[in-house]
């Protein structure tokens, strides 16, 4: 990234030395995992560029938006409704996570046995290396799992602009009422932040913009049903990851451009791997940039990933928000309806998730499922046991992997994954 | 326990061999930890008897109640309102936990990194050694922590009578509404189970019975403020533990009898330890029978425990339920009010708990706090860090201990606790 950004990062209070080190590692990692791979769609060049400028150009854009009076809202979860953020003339960005940083400092404020994702988000704050977090005018936490819920109490002492949204645990009438009340409260908070009153037109436009992004990603996911698979799981994951950072319209165009290319590949029976390569769906915990370890091991072990059942994947983007309503109230109901369908493991019971995994296996002609649980993520680790049993009962092979962001288990994971892939042939 | 009970245990479907082994270990453990200690109040003889008959006479009583048409409701949590259970002419019992059992079987249905309390409750079920569980007509689960919430999904496959209560995560208006709706739903479920319609008189009587139990325990806790302490922490904990199993009226009488004796001791400046023995409050996760490890280490390391800030302790019993209401609605409101005050770490934020720990330190003239966190119990482990910081900032020494039910860490814990106690002198 260009030298011009250093004063920008400094103005955000980043630790330049630590940040240089982070970007160095990230750059090497990205090159090794992505840029050396063959047969990637040309359209992925856009995503390579975005990644190369992830702490540069995109931050510059956000800061320019801020100068023009637009507010930036940061989020850690797919429960934060981007429709409302956009309607309030603000920009939503996913906040940094996905790599270990400043671990020693983190373990002074969080137990060592906290999931890597939460520890990572604290590491980026305590290590002063996340420009998104520092640029945000409001940081939205949400009471999903116990780990995040309690961690936000400690994050509140580290930042000045934390807003916490309560989330139900049961898909009951009362549960929906809570989500609705919390979305209305969030709407008011977004309006108070931006000074914009959300009207029907603004909300409708917000819904349309987010739906367009989802539609483009739905189009991409559907194309992965082809055999040979026209795109790697690593590249598809990258698109999902970038959806949390990028300008929504530009992102939508870029994904559709990749899809145009994939359609041609499919027509010509071209793929990124050979036909009949074992196909797997990855299900479980989210993989934020740069947690590419598991898909990288899978796709260098003889399999291709044809779907991600994850927040950074289909759990985050499936289901559109109905934009037909003719009032703010009607559109807000549609937003609540859409988000209340999210099949996160924090819900009890959570049968929709199992049904969705099975649906993905059928739709993408997968030969098996690899379940990825972050160590100490209780909701997904606990749910993975009955999910695995149910899939096995239906004859769908499944491998459960519990891991974190360290590289120490790569050898062991590779052995297990290779054996699983061998079984799928 | 008498041979007569074997056919009773068999009729409940217990694994007699495993159950014999459990009772053998429990008996030895109890003798070593309790019966060999000197200077115990005579009134504790009642509790020794109750413990010696914990799977015998008490189960016989419950089965006799069942024959007479009364229902037994089992619970894992202090959020289950005993007032409502009694008003429905049912009996509430705490379900077995507190020791590792059938670990290998448990780890087939729960992740290894699940807290010992949850694993234990599954172990008692899978090992077929909990007569309370097998005698229960209804088992009540509650969505408190992620671990329990998701574990109940798996428990549901192992028992035929599980009822799950949703619990709020925030002490907001919506949170109180949820608890209220859930308590009304539970009232209806209890009525459906027993065929009894809960009226004002029944509910008032239920409240009075439970309040009397709480008042007796409040009396006991207040007496522990004396120096020298008139009762050990181990004995006071035992009383709290037995409160979950015993007939409420008989229990209340037994506690009051101990209190009469303690008052005499205090008047004569007699104590269970020497005057000026370092005094500690234990705060954190619950200690179900037979998890006496931590208090046993503390009280054999030169300190006396003068209070338990725990579900099996003051968190479970503080605050009475107002019995003044003249309608079911008014009394139900009072019940909701009382339970909504419970300062469990599942709530975010949870400032009442810190305030209560400080209040206990002052009231019982404690020299320090030992925080007990069950390994992998995210809510308490996470909350323990800001709690410890806040106490340290106020000059209250605190030691954080994370442990489970194994005996492997006894040596290490003893070293740490002795050093902490030495510092309090």
Interface residues (C-beta under 8 A of the other chain):
Chain A: X108 X109 X110 X111 X113 X114 X143 X145 X146 X147 X149 X150 X151 X152 X153 X154 X157 X164 X166 X169 X170 X172 X174 X175 X177 X178 X181 X345 X346 X348 X349 X350 X375 X376 X378 X379 X381 X382 X383 X384 X385 X386 X402
Chain B: X108 X109 X110 X111 X113 X114 X143 X145 X146 X147 X149 X150 X151 X152 X153 X154 X157 X164 X166 X169 X170 X172 X174 X175 X177 X178 X181 X345 X346 X348 X349 X350 X375 X376 X378 X379 X381 X382 X383 X384 X385 X386 X402
